[in-house]
Amino acid sequence: MSRPTKVIVNRQAIKNNLALANSLAPTSKFVSVIKANAYGHGLIEIAKTLSDSTEAFGVACIEEAISIRNAGIENPILLMEGLFTEDELQVASEKNFWLMVENKFHVDALLSAKISTPIKIWFGIDTGMHRLGFQQNSIYENIKILESSTNVKKPIVIASHFANADDLSSNFTQIQIDRFDKHISNIKSDTSIYEESLSNSAGLLGWVDSHRDWERPGYLLFGNSPFMHSHETEKLLEPAMDFKSKIISIRTISAGESVGYGQNWTAKRKTKIATVTVGYADGYPRNAKNGTPTLVNNKTCPLVGKVSMDMITIDVTDVCEVSIGDDVVLWGHDLPVNKIAKYCDSIGWELLSRITSRVPRFYIN
Ligand SMILES: Cc1ncc(COP(=O)(O)O)c(C=O)c1O
């Protein structure tokens, strides 16, 4: 026997979600973003799942890229924050890692590197996110220097990142697209050996104008809507993860009795409490509020009391038949992670990527 807390990942769902993205941007190539352990789904398994259907992968750092390569996966891998130290260039050149070039340090390192194979670069420009990327007055000069370097493989991809594409009512995404297009026309005035990339999941699904040579979806691959509000594509996406555990104890308490650390929930009626073996050390968020839904035998059961390190307590009074050993769905196909995130003042991206290594992942399909 072993602890029943687990993540079940449906590989076919992830393939289907990428196929859906492909069908919406049929002339684009895809960098499938699988950083942060593929948003909690398991880096290597997901890289293997998608390697035949994506051109490239996107990760946050060279360590993630090396793990993918060491698993025998040959797709190019984009280091989405560029390099952190100059010695990464040698490895990038040898292993066909692509680099986001975001600042002068990246440019200088690339120009002076002694590498035998040129590196494909993605030149990041800042259109309003104000996090990474070249600002307006330094774009032209730096990209032209890179264009003439033999260390740089052509075509260069010019890329930017959206700050607010998940909010379809905001005009800021269009402002970013317009700024991007203005920079592109300047850069391309004397040559056109460039490719372009703008979209994350929300851009791809919600902003057709942002479709370019390359799309960079992450969150949608795992079947969750990237939008703040309900959107038509929601029903087309297939959630790929079920986060589940089991009931390990059941008790009935009287009205007026409280549950858990800090006594932050008190029963208003005679209440049947089930204890479930999952906690914040597994990635179930500690700030989940009282009332956060779970599913027991297809019935919604609210979280009551604070989340402990290894356990939570839920109110199962309204479930007719409930026993120790019953399954509890924490989020998944029938309980969107986006819904749970709202009860935690968080976002689904955070909840998925914070499931810890203690939780075993099982793969189906
Ligand atoms: C530069 C960049 N592109 C694409 C993505 C993928 O975003 P999403 O998971 O919202 O699709 C990210 C994610 O953080 C990113 O930083």
PDBQT file of the ligand as one rigid body, heavy atoms in Angstrom, charges set to zero:
ROOT
HETATM    1  C1  LIG A 401       7.703  34.496 -22.941  1.00  0.00    +0.000 C 
HETATM    2  C2  LIG A 401       6.607  33.516 -22.710  1.00  0.00    +0.000 A 
HETATM    3  N1  LIG A 401       5.956  33.005 -23.770  1.00  0.00    +0.000 NA
HETATM    4  C3  LIG A 401       4.953  32.106 -23.618  1.00  0.00    +0.000 A 
HETATM    5  C4  LIG A 401       4.556  31.695 -22.363  1.00  0.00    +0.000 A 
HETATM    6  C5  LIG A 401       3.404  30.717 -22.223  1.00  0.00    +0.000 C 
HETATM    7  O1  LIG A 401       2.346  31.345 -21.578  1.00  0.00    +0.000 OA
HETATM    8  P1  LIG A 401       0.975  30.563 -21.308  1.00  0.00    +0.000 P 
HETATM    9  O2  LIG A 401       1.284  29.502 -20.333  1.00  0.00    +0.000 OA
HETATM   10  O3  LIG A 401       0.078  31.604 -20.732  1.00  0.00    +0.000 OA
HETATM   11  O4  LIG A 401       0.528  30.064 -22.623  1.00  0.00    +0.000 OA
HETATM   12  C6  LIG A 401       5.204  32.215 -21.243  1.00  0.00    +0.000 A 
HETATM   13  C7  LIG A 401       4.772  31.792 -19.900  1.00  0.00    +0.000 C 
HETATM   14  O5  LIG A 401       5.073  32.305 -18.878  1.00  0.00    +0.000 OA
HETATM   15  C8  LIG A 401       6.246  33.151 -21.416  1.00  0.00    +0.000 A 
HETATM   16  O6  LIG A 401       6.906  33.671 -20.380  1.00  0.00    +0.000 OA
ENDROOT
TORSDOF 0
